[in-house]
């Protein structure tokens, strides 16, 4: 992924730096769409962090309303597939200081 990603202004103040990296990765993968399907290891690679950090960042992004997660099934129907992330960059939440980590 190269170039620039437009980050919503409200998100810059709403979440910490790791969540910024994850949001940028998701926005880059979505390429202007409002949803992207990606596995956690790939997202960790893009954000240059561990899968545990991805989990914390996704929880933070979900808590402020930037995204919602939807589980998918594996192509063969056995087990889980990659998550589908629906992005809500235009949804400006009511921010409270305690939501910032």
PyMOL commands that set and color helices and strands:
alter all, ss='L'
color gray80, all
select helices_A, chain A and resi 9-14+17-30+40-47+51-63+97-99
alter helices_A, ss='H'
color red, helices_A
select strands_A, chain A and resi 35-38+67-70+83-87
alter strands_A, ss='S'
color yellow, strands_A
deselect
rebuild
show_as cartoon
